[in-house]
Amino acid sequence: MPAKLSKFNIAASCKDYVHPWQDSCISATAGLGLHALQESFRIYATVYFITLLLKGKVPSKKDIKITLKSILQSTAFLSCSAFTFSMFICTLRRILGDFNVLTVSFIPSFLSSFAAIILERPSRRPLLSLYVSNIATETLFRMAVWRGYISPISYGQVYIFAMSMTVLLYYYRSKEIKQDSVFRIIRILVGQYEDEKFFREKQQLEINQIEMNDELKKSSSNENIKKISRVQNHGFFSILMKALNVYKCLIEKIKSQSKHISCPHSNSCVHYILTGSMKLFSYGLGAQLALKLVFKLGQLMRRPKLLKNIVFKRENLKLPIFLSGFSGIFRLMSCLLRRSFGYDSPSHAIPAALIASISFVIYPDITAALYVMWKALQILWNDGVEKGKVPEVKWFAIFLYCFSTAVLFHAAIVEPQNLRSSYWKFLINISGGRIAAMSRLPLDEFGLETSQFLQQVLKKTNTTDKYNYSF
């Protein structure tokens, strides 16, 4: 059972707690701001330029100008958050005369987050809010478990994922206007044919394309026979062509299997299920290997022999198996429901999504579960606003961002054992280690054993609180 809060106020100076390496509040705040500025620029320059390159075209002057503006604006946002955090801590202590459990981190972080988020582009505010609220939700859960208020539920993330994906897939099947980016991800996951609006728009085009393909096949059949006869004398090419012909015949046979009249896909149900599952497996495996190689690039440059150990790991199969399993099961259940009831309906997405979510047991990632949960809540709320059932709160995204960030900074300062390790390392990098170097000894008066848990976190994350700063 964790220690309970035994004291609300502590008598400590700014040097005792906030910046033990520096006497001056102004110098310490400036030092944090300058380091955060260069680190923020490095992060966002990398992100935005990679995004620009991934568009697959030569960037125009306008694209470069927009990218540079976005880099500077996002850099100002993140560095302002770090700079004003330290400033507000010291300012509140001077106004109130001492620290309390709220002013050591939570309130200063809330104020600094508000000062920073208004500098960021309005289009990015919901994305930032979703990101930090995801981590804050996990942090609040850990804090509640640590205090003994609740107990963890086995496969709780699977239940969250199943309920959230059911909501999202129902909207994907029924709602005509799908502006949110999550629906583009869902289209890749379950296929374009489950989107009824997309199918209606493309149905005639597909029919025309099939007719054109049939004509091309008839006209080119004689040419293919001639080509095959020309290469059949070459052993390797003969074997290759025979293998391709067998594969083609197998695919054509699978395509020609039965499908229900209400099924929107063009070929058989078996082909629809298998192709979707195999495609998602390849996407998942490719993404997993790409991420592994990018993050291990430095080690591979020094030790190329590590490539085999990085690529051939069982963990690399978890994501592709989950993705292919979810896609295949969802398509299978959708086709079975259409055959059973004799018609297609958006409500079929509910049982299909629930059953398909069983595959999440293979890859029970809490980040993914919380992401789809917040997306589902966001879409439910927006739908309620459109229907006039709930009021529109224009500043809600900003408030949620400020509150969630305040929760994360409170955990980083007062109870770091409840913070996600990846976010702790992010704070270490953006602050130049100052978040760890802030003295937790005065905070032990709260009775939460903060300094002891800080040492555990430093050991766990391979970080340190020993830094030398010139200012």
C-alpha positions as CSV (number, residue, x, y, z in Angstrom):
1,M,0.0,0.0,0.0
2,P,1.6,3.3,-1.0
3,A,2.2,6.1,1.4
4,K,-0.6,8.6,1.7
5,L,-0.3,12.4,1.3
6,S,0.8,13.5,4.8
7,K,1.4,17.2,4.0
8,F,0.0,19.8,1.6
9,N,2.5,22.6,1.9
10,I,6.3,22.5,2.1
11,A,8.7,25.3,3.0
12,A,11.4,25.2,0.3
13,S,13.1,27.8,-1.9
14,C,13.3,27.6,-5.6
15,K,17.0,26.6,-5.4
16,D,16.1,23.8,-3.0
17,Y,13.7,22.2,-5.4
18,V,13.4,23.7,-8.9
19,H,17.0,24.5,-9.9
20,P,19.6,23.2,-7.3
21,W,22.3,23.8,-9.9
22,Q,21.6,27.5,-10.2
23,D,20.9,30.3,-7.7
24,S,19.1,32.6,-10.1
25,C,15.5,31.7,-11.2
26,I,15.9,33.8,-14.4
27,S,19.2,32.0,-15.4
28,A,17.8,28.6,-14.7
29,T,14.6,29.3,-16.7
30,A,16.6,30.8,-19.6
31,G,18.9,27.7,-19.7
32,L,15.9,25.3,-19.8
33,G,14.3,27.5,-22.6
34,L,17.4,27.6,-24.7
35,H,18.0,23.8,-24.5
36,A,14.3,23.1,-25.3
37,L,14.5,25.5,-28.2
38,Q,17.3,23.6,-30.0
39,E,15.9,20.2,-29.1
40,S,12.4,21.2,-30.3
41,F,13.8,22.5,-33.6
42,R,15.7,19.2,-34.1
43,I,12.6,17.1,-33.5
44,Y,10.2,19.1,-35.7
45,A,12.7,19.7,-38.5
46,T,13.1,15.9,-38.7
47,V,9.4,15.2,-38.5
48,Y,8.3,17.8,-41.1
49,F,11.0,17.1,-43.6
50,I,10.4,13.4,-43.5
51,T,6.6,14.1,-44.0
52,L,7.5,16.3,-47.0
53,L,9.7,13.6,-48.5
54,L,7.1,10.9,-48.0
55,K,4.7,12.8,-50.3
56,G,6.7,11.2,-53.2
57,K,7.1,14.4,-55.3
58,V,9.6,17.2,-55.7
59,P,8.6,19.9,-53.2
60,S,7.6,23.3,-54.6
61,K,8.7,26.6,-53.2
62,K,5.3,26.9,-51.6
63,D,5.7,23.4,-49.9
64,I,9.1,24.3,-48.6
65,K,7.8,27.7,-47.3
66,I,4.9,26.0,-45.5
67,T,7.2,23.3,-44.1
68,L,9.6,25.9,-42.7
69,K,6.8,27.9,-41.2
70,S,5.3,24.8,-39.6
71,I,8.7,23.9,-38.1
72,L,9.2,27.3,-36.6
73,Q,5.7,27.4,-35.2
74,S,5.8,24.0,-33.6
75,T,9.3,24.7,-32.3
76,A,7.9,27.8,-30.6
77,F,5.1,25.8,-29.1
78,L,7.2,23.1,-27.5
79,S,10.0,25.3,-26.3
80,C,7.5,27.8,-24.9
81,S,6.0,24.9,-22.9
82,A,9.4,24.1,-21.3
83,F,10.4,27.7,-20.7
84,T,7.2,28.8,-19.1
85,F,6.9,25.7,-16.9
86,S,10.0,26.6,-14.9
87,M,8.9,30.3,-14.9
88,F,5.5,29.6,-13.5
89,I,6.9,27.3,-10.7
90,C,9.2,30.1,-9.4
91,T,6.6,32.8,-9.9
92,L,3.9,31.0,-8.0
93,R,6.3,30.3,-5.1
94,R,7.2,34.0,-4.9
95,I,3.5,34.9,-4.9
96,L,2.3,32.3,-2.4
97,G,5.4,32.2,-0.3
98,D,5.9,28.4,-0.4
99,F,5.1,25.3,-2.5
100,N,2.1,23.0,-2.2
101,V,1.2,19.7,-3.8
102,L,-0.5,21.5,-6.7
103,T,2.0,24.3,-7.4
104,V,5.1,22.0,-7.5
105,S,4.0,20.9,-11.0
106,F,0.3,20.5,-11.8
107,I,-0.8,24.2,-11.9
108,P,2.5,25.5,-13.5
109,S,2.2,22.8,-16.2
110,F,-1.4,23.7,-16.9
111,L,-0.6,27.4,-17.3
112,S,2.5,26.7,-19.4
113,S,0.6,24.3,-21.6
114,F,-2.1,26.9,-22.2
115,A,0.6,29.5,-23.1
116,A,2.2,27.1,-25.5
117,I,-0.9,25.6,-27.2
118,I,-2.2,28.9,-28.4
119,L,1.1,29.3,-30.4
120,E,0.5,26.1,-32.3
121,R,-1.7,25.8,-35.4
122,P,-5.4,25.2,-34.6
123,S,-5.4,22.2,-37.0
124,R,-2.8,20.5,-34.8
125,R,-4.4,21.1,-31.4
126,P,-6.8,18.2,-31.6
127,L,-3.9,15.8,-32.6
128,L,-1.8,17.0,-29.7
129,S,-4.7,16.8,-27.3
130,L,-5.3,13.2,-28.4
131,Y,-1.7,12.3,-28.0
132,V,-1.2,13.6,-24.4
133,S,-4.7,12.5,-23.3
134,N,-3.8,8.9,-24.4
135,I,-0.7,8.9,-22.2
136,A,-2.4,10.8,-19.3
137,T,-5.2,8.2,-19.3
138,E,-2.7,5.4,-18.8
139,T,-0.9,7.5,-16.1
140,L,-4.1,8.2,-14.2
141,F,-4.9,4.4,-14.3
142,R,-1.4,3.6,-12.9
143,M,-1.8,6.2,-10.2
144,A,-5.1,4.7,-9.2
145,V,-3.7,1.2,-9.1
146,W,-0.6,2.3,-7.1
147,R,-2.9,3.9,-4.5
148,G,-5.0,0.7,-4.3
149,Y,-8.2,2.4,-5.5
150,I,-8.7,-0.1,-8.4
151,S,-7.2,-3.4,-9.5
152,P,-5.9,-4.2,-13.0
153,I,-8.2,-6.3,-15.2
154,S,-6.6,-9.1,-17.3
155,Y,-6.7,-8.2,-20.9
156,G,-8.4,-4.9,-20.0
157,Q,-6.8,-3.3,-23.1
158,V,-8.5,-5.9,-25.3
159,Y,-12.0,-4.9,-23.9
160,I,-11.2,-1.2,-24.5
161,F,-10.0,-1.9,-28.0
162,A,-13.1,-4.1,-28.8
163,M,-15.7,-1.6,-27.7
164,S,-13.9,1.3,-29.3
165,M,-13.4,-0.4,-32.7
166,T,-17.0,-1.5,-32.6
167,V,-18.1,2.1,-32.4
168,L,-15.6,3.2,-35.1
169,L,-16.5,0.5,-37.5
170,Y,-20.3,1.1,-37.1
171,Y,-19.7,4.7,-38.0
172,Y,-17.5,3.6,-40.9
173,R,-20.3,1.4,-42.2
174,S,-23.2,3.9,-41.6
175,K,-21.9,7.5,-41.7
176,E,-21.6,9.0,-45.1
177,I,-19.2,11.8,-44.2
178,K,-15.9,10.5,-42.8
179,Q,-13.6,13.4,-42.4
180,D,-11.6,12.1,-39.6
181,S,-8.2,10.5,-40.5
182,V,-9.0,7.4,-38.4
183,F,-11.4,6.3,-41.1
184,R,-8.6,6.2,-43.7
185,I,-6.8,3.8,-41.4
186,I,-10.0,1.7,-41.0
187,R,-10.3,1.6,-44.8
188,I,-6.9,0.0,-45.0
189,L,-7.7,-2.4,-42.2
190,V,-11.1,-3.7,-43.3
191,G,-11.2,-2.7,-47.0
192,Q,-12.9,-0.2,-49.2
193,Y,-15.9,-2.4,-49.9
194,E,-17.2,-2.2,-46.3
195,D,-17.7,1.5,-47.0
196,E,-21.1,1.6,-48.7
197,K,-20.7,5.1,-50.0
198,F,-17.4,4.3,-51.6
199,F,-18.8,1.1,-53.1
200,R,-21.8,3.0,-54.7
201,E,-19.5,5.5,-56.3
202,K,-17.1,2.9,-57.6
203,Q,-19.5,0.1,-58.6
204,Q,-20.1,1.2,-62.1
205,L,-16.5,1.9,-62.7
206,E,-15.6,-1.6,-61.6
207,I,-18.2,-3.1,-63.9
208,N,-16.7,-1.2,-66.8
209,Q,-13.2,-2.2,-65.9
210,I,-14.2,-5.9,-65.7
211,E,-15.7,-5.7,-69.2
212,M,-12.5,-4.1,-70.5
213,N,-10.3,-6.7,-68.9
214,D,-12.4,-9.5,-70.5
215,E,-11.9,-8.0,-73.9
216,L,-8.2,-7.5,-73.3
217,K,-7.9,-11.2,-72.2
218,K,-9.6,-12.4,-75.4
219,S,-7.5,-10.2,-77.7
220,S,-4.2,-11.1,-76.0
221,S,-4.7,-14.8,-75.5
222,N,-3.1,-15.7,-78.8
223,E,-0.1,-13.5,-78.1
224,N,0.3,-15.1,-74.6
225,I,0.4,-18.5,-76.2
226,K,3.1,-17.4,-78.6
227,K,5.2,-15.8,-75.8
228,I,4.9,-19.0,-73.7
229,S,6.0,-21.1,-76.7
230,R,9.0,-18.9,-77.3
231,V,10.3,-19.4,-73.7
232,Q,9.3,-23.0,-73.1
233,N,12.6,-24.2,-74.5
234,H,14.5,-22.3,-71.8
235,G,14.5,-24.4,-68.6
236,F,14.4,-21.7,-66.0
237,F,11.8,-19.5,-67.8
238,S,9.7,-22.6,-68.5
239,I,9.5,-23.5,-64.9
240,L,8.8,-19.9,-63.9
241,M,6.0,-19.5,-66.5
242,K,4.5,-22.8,-65.4
243,A,4.6,-21.7,-61.7
244,L,2.9,-18.4,-62.7
245,N,0.3,-20.2,-64.7
246,V,-0.5,-22.5,-61.7
247,Y,-0.7,-19.4,-59.4
248,K,-2.9,-17.7,-61.9
249,C,-5.2,-20.7,-62.2
250,L,-5.4,-21.0,-58.4
251,I,-6.3,-17.3,-58.0
252,E,-8.9,-17.5,-60.7
253,K,-10.4,-20.6,-59.1
254,I,-10.6,-18.8,-55.7
255,K,-12.1,-15.7,-57.4
256,S,-14.8,-17.8,-59.1
257,Q,-16.1,-19.3,-55.8
258,S,-19.5,-18.3,-54.6
259,K,-20.5,-15.0,-53.0
260,H,-23.8,-13.7,-51.7
261,I,-25.7,-11.2,-53.8
262,S,-25.6,-8.7,-50.9
263,C,-21.8,-8.9,-50.6
264,P,-20.3,-5.7,-52.1
265,H,-16.9,-7.1,-53.1
266,S,-16.4,-8.0,-56.8
267,N,-15.0,-11.5,-56.4
268,S,-15.8,-14.5,-54.1
269,C,-16.0,-14.3,-50.3
270,V,-13.0,-16.6,-50.0
271,H,-10.9,-14.4,-52.2
272,Y,-12.1,-11.3,-50.4
273,I,-11.1,-12.7,-47.0
274,L,-7.7,-14.1,-48.0
275,T,-6.5,-11.1,-50.0
276,G,-7.4,-8.7,-47.2
277,S,-5.7,-10.9,-44.6
278,M,-2.5,-11.4,-46.6
279,K,-2.3,-7.7,-47.5
280,L,-2.5,-6.6,-43.9
281,F,0.0,-9.2,-42.9
282,S,2.5,-7.8,-45.4
283,Y,1.7,-4.2,-44.3
284,G,2.2,-5.0,-40.7
285,L,5.4,-7.0,-41.2
286,G,6.9,-4.3,-43.5
287,A,6.0,-1.5,-41.0
288,Q,7.4,-3.5,-38.0
289,L,10.7,-4.3,-39.7
290,A,11.1,-0.7,-41.0
291,L,10.6,0.7,-37.5
292,K,13.0,-1.8,-36.0
293,L,15.7,-1.0,-38.6
294,V,15.3,2.8,-38.2
295,F,15.5,2.7,-34.4
296,K,18.5,0.3,-34.6
297,L,20.3,2.1,-37.4
298,G,23.1,3.4,-35.2
299,Q,23.8,-0.1,-33.8
300,L,23.6,-1.6,-37.3
301,M,26.2,0.8,-38.6
302,R,28.6,-0.3,-35.9
303,R,27.7,-4.0,-35.9
304,P,26.1,-5.2,-39.2
305,K,25.8,-8.7,-37.8
306,L,22.9,-7.6,-35.6
307,L,20.7,-7.4,-38.7
308,K,19.8,-11.1,-38.4
309,N,18.9,-10.9,-34.8
310,I,16.7,-7.8,-35.4
311,V,14.9,-9.2,-38.4
312,F,14.3,-12.8,-37.3
313,K,12.5,-12.3,-34.0
314,R,9.1,-13.7,-32.9
315,E,8.0,-10.3,-31.7
316,N,8.1,-9.0,-35.2
317,L,5.2,-11.3,-36.1
318,K,2.8,-10.1,-33.4
319,L,1.7,-6.9,-35.2
320,P,1.2,-8.5,-38.7
321,I,-0.6,-11.5,-37.2
322,F,-3.0,-9.2,-35.3
323,L,-3.6,-7.0,-38.4
324,S,-4.2,-9.9,-40.7
325,G,-6.3,-11.7,-38.1
326,F,-8.5,-8.7,-37.5
327,S,-9.0,-8.0,-41.2
328,G,-9.7,-11.6,-42.0
329,I,-12.1,-12.3,-39.1
330,F,-14.0,-9.0,-39.7
331,R,-14.5,-9.8,-43.4
332,L,-15.4,-13.4,-42.6
333,M,-18.0,-12.4,-40.1
334,S,-19.4,-9.7,-42.4
335,C,-19.8,-12.2,-45.3
336,L,-21.4,-14.8,-42.9
337,L,-23.9,-12.2,-41.6
338,R,-24.8,-11.2,-45.1
339,R,-25.4,-14.8,-46.1
340,S,-27.4,-15.5,-42.9
341,F,-29.7,-12.5,-43.0
342,G,-29.8,-12.2,-46.8
343,Y,-28.9,-8.5,-46.8
344,D,-26.2,-6.1,-45.9
345,S,-26.5,-3.7,-42.9
346,P,-24.2,-1.3,-41.0
347,S,-25.3,-3.0,-37.8
348,H,-23.4,-6.1,-38.9
349,A,-20.2,-4.2,-38.0
350,I,-21.1,-4.6,-34.3
351,P,-20.8,-8.4,-33.9
352,A,-18.1,-8.6,-36.6
353,A,-15.9,-6.0,-34.9
354,L,-16.4,-7.6,-31.4
355,I,-15.3,-11.0,-32.7
356,A,-12.5,-9.7,-34.8
357,S,-11.1,-7.8,-31.8
358,I,-10.1,-11.2,-30.3
359,S,-7.0,-11.0,-32.4
360,F,-5.9,-8.0,-30.3
361,V,-4.9,-10.6,-27.7
362,I,-1.8,-11.3,-29.8
363,Y,-0.7,-7.7,-29.8
364,P,-2.3,-6.1,-26.6
365,D,-0.7,-2.7,-27.0
366,I,-2.2,-0.2,-24.5
367,T,-1.3,2.8,-26.6
368,A,-3.3,1.5,-29.6
369,A,-6.2,0.6,-27.3
370,L,-6.3,4.1,-25.8
371,Y,-5.9,5.7,-29.2
372,V,-9.0,4.1,-30.6
373,M,-10.9,4.7,-27.4
374,W,-10.3,8.5,-27.5
375,K,-11.0,8.5,-31.3
376,A,-14.3,6.7,-30.6
377,L,-15.2,9.2,-27.8
378,Q,-14.3,12.1,-30.1
379,I,-16.5,10.8,-32.9
380,L,-19.4,10.0,-30.6
381,W,-19.2,13.5,-29.2
382,N,-19.0,15.2,-32.6
383,D,-22.0,13.2,-33.8
384,G,-23.9,14.3,-30.7
385,V,-23.1,17.9,-31.5
386,E,-24.3,17.5,-35.1
387,K,-27.5,16.0,-33.9
388,G,-28.0,18.7,-31.2
389,K,-27.9,16.2,-28.3
390,V,-24.8,17.6,-26.6
391,P,-23.4,21.2,-26.7
392,E,-20.3,22.2,-28.6
393,V,-17.4,23.1,-26.4
394,K,-15.0,25.1,-28.6
395,W,-12.1,25.2,-26.2
396,F,-12.4,21.6,-25.0
397,A,-9.4,20.4,-27.1
398,I,-7.3,23.1,-25.5
399,F,-8.5,22.3,-22.0
400,L,-8.0,18.6,-22.4
401,Y,-4.5,19.2,-23.7
402,C,-3.6,21.4,-20.7
403,F,-5.2,19.1,-18.2
404,S,-3.5,16.0,-19.6
405,T,-0.1,17.6,-19.8
406,A,-0.5,18.8,-16.2
407,V,-1.2,15.2,-15.1
408,L,1.9,14.0,-17.0
409,F,4.1,16.7,-15.4
410,H,2.7,16.0,-12.0
411,A,3.6,12.4,-12.3
412,A,7.0,13.2,-13.7
413,I,7.8,15.4,-10.7
414,V,5.9,13.8,-7.7
415,E,5.4,10.2,-8.6
416,P,7.6,9.3,-11.6
417,Q,7.1,5.6,-11.1
418,N,3.6,6.0,-12.6
419,L,4.7,7.6,-15.8
420,R,5.3,5.8,-19.0
421,S,9.1,5.2,-19.6
422,S,9.0,6.5,-23.1
423,Y,7.5,9.8,-22.0
424,W,10.0,10.1,-19.2
425,K,12.8,9.8,-21.7
426,F,11.2,12.4,-23.9
427,L,11.1,14.9,-20.9
428,I,14.7,14.1,-20.2
429,N,15.7,14.9,-23.8
430,I,13.7,18.1,-24.1
431,S,14.8,19.5,-20.7
432,G,18.5,18.4,-21.0
433,G,18.0,16.2,-18.0
434,R,16.7,19.1,-15.8
435,I,13.5,17.2,-15.1
436,A,15.6,14.6,-13.3
437,A,18.0,17.0,-11.7
438,M,15.2,18.9,-9.9
439,S,15.6,17.9,-6.3
440,R,12.9,15.5,-5.0
441,L,14.2,15.6,-1.4
442,P,11.9,18.5,-0.4
443,L,8.9,16.7,-2.0
444,D,9.4,13.7,0.4
445,E,7.5,15.8,3.0
446,F,4.4,15.0,1.0
447,G,4.8,11.4,2.2
448,L,4.9,9.9,-1.3
449,E,8.5,8.7,-1.2
450,T,9.3,10.7,-4.4
451,S,13.1,10.7,-4.2
452,Q,13.2,6.9,-3.7
453,F,11.0,6.2,-6.6
454,L,12.9,8.7,-8.8
455,Q,16.1,6.6,-8.3
456,Q,14.1,3.5,-9.3
457,V,12.9,5.2,-12.5
458,L,16.4,6.4,-13.3
459,K,17.8,2.9,-13.0
460,K,14.9,1.4,-15.0
461,T,15.2,3.9,-17.9
462,N,19.0,4.0,-17.9
463,T,18.9,7.8,-17.2
464,T,20.7,9.9,-14.6
465,D,20.1,13.0,-12.4
466,K,23.8,14.0,-12.4
467,Y,24.3,17.0,-14.8
468,N,26.5,20.1,-14.9
469,Y,24.9,23.2,-16.3
470,S,26.6,26.5,-17.1
471,F,23.4,28.4,-16.5
